């Protein structure tokens, strides 16, 4: 019996001249395991959205058997997380089902254990790597226990061990009678399916058993490709000239927070360890292709971003022979695109170097063709209309256009179909053959074997290096001209990342006295102190309010030094507004006038009024700062739930209020991270210039506005889809 029946389905996106799906018909039996395969942009993800009800067809029909919940894990994992804390995000959907607290807690533990993320249950979701984020997105859907599970390239960014564990669980899930629809290019994933749906240009070209599909070798090689040839590594690349040298390089991310009991999931020691890279000593050689491998979150992306100058190393040095800075194509391809049209995005970097006219067009055409996203076909396409794989290839083209001698690619083939993957890997090999130093990260065994060299990163350290012999006489001169400093923008990036970690509470710190109080008491204490700081009027009471706020800061563990610095920063604004208060606040009869000019006069009452306003503002600032450092998101949510119950609001209204606040806590750090990603891309491609001085920093932020607005709209729509699919009504 068909659990899903699709008949004559047609769909076209608004403002698109081409149909995304054309006359698609098929049926899926209950308890089957279906693999949907096809090239990037053929309509697979669009079909998944239609099956979930997130899009409506232009014509045709989709019938789904009643009482069958659909869960979907989208291709972009960051778009699916609702909460700022791992355990909270996993629990979100289960809570929407109205389950008892004990059942929700059990599902959270089971789901996080399935994806091997139970030790990060109390971590901030913004502190996770992209692969770890993909695991959490999957755990949140698994907690719903859906009868139909749709996975849109949901294991594409995972390391081999994690992918193997997830696939093993899916086999178990399928044996339990559940229906699985897996969108994939991966032969290993395809092997578990019993049915294959092949798509091309929005049409179904194959629908039948897996065995029938596998018997057609042309289909298999066309869709899934073949393993890349293994590099025999006979060439001793250490005889080449050193292009990039790392000496005792270390960079430490903020520790993860661990204050929450994580809904029953106990804190693991792994949650306390530092994340980053530590004491890295490596040489990268001209004309070589190097693969960085290791588990998700091992430090591969961090290592490359430090080399690109986007992060300032805590210690150690970086040396480069080339006058050009190393370029990096980021893992999050969507964040690396900010121009409306594909060709304009590729042209962004060369244009910043003063290249224009025919020369610029030639560079754009060559770079797009090299990256397997032909200029003739994609040059005038809107970047937001491209599929995930097409966006990744376009981001690679933008880096190629910079023509750097050292080029780094962070997971360049993640989510690509087989022909595109082969073209990208062949491109990396060609770049190395042309004399460039090429470094890329990967989770795929055949890609690592394809490289001249493999470096395995584990817990931020070099675990192994296939290059066992290094020429002793081949060293990079460590003089000032060769030493590579971080980009000037690195300080601004670090400031934004610290802001994000502060908003998401990803810093580890000892519990203060106030933090030991129940959440509801913390909220009530804050409301009383904050209201007092705003309500008082006499100067002496304003002083008492400020003193109370300072004591509150001490008990909350908020630095008085930080409070003083914050007060100094807003003092010029307060003094500016004090001038208006002096003008408009009436003077008392017969009081002393220190100075008088037309309507402007300074009197004791006016000065006391301005002083009281400044003291009140500082007192309110102290209360807000102390409250937010002592009350993380999860405690605020718990306290508000209790408070709203006391106020006799309906359960539905309480849920809406809590969701709005939770989304705000999630969305603000997400947008800060988005701003950081855009900053990185523009900095890599020469779009920001110098950022020395406050005015320069302001100018550097201006180019972020339009791309950030566009990304905000996209993120909002994606988050709305995620909330809908997590059963919030």
Helices and strands as residue ranges (DSSP letters): E 2-11, E 21-29, E 33-38, H 44-52, E 59-64, E 70-73, G 77-80, H 86-96, H 101-114, G 118-120, G 125-127, H 130-142, E 148-152, H 160-175, E 179-183, H 187-190, E 195-200, E 203-209, H 210-215, H 217-223, G 237-239, E 242-252, G 262-264, G 269-271, E 276-285, E 289-293, H 300-307, E 315-320, E 327-329, G 334-336, H 342-352, H 357-370, H 375-378, G 383-385, H 388-400, E 406-410, H 418-433, E 437-441, H 445-450, E 453-458, E 461-465, H 490-504, G 514-516, H 519-535, H 539-556, H 560-584, E 593-597, E 600-603, H 604-630, H 633-646, H 651-684, H 694-702, H 704-725
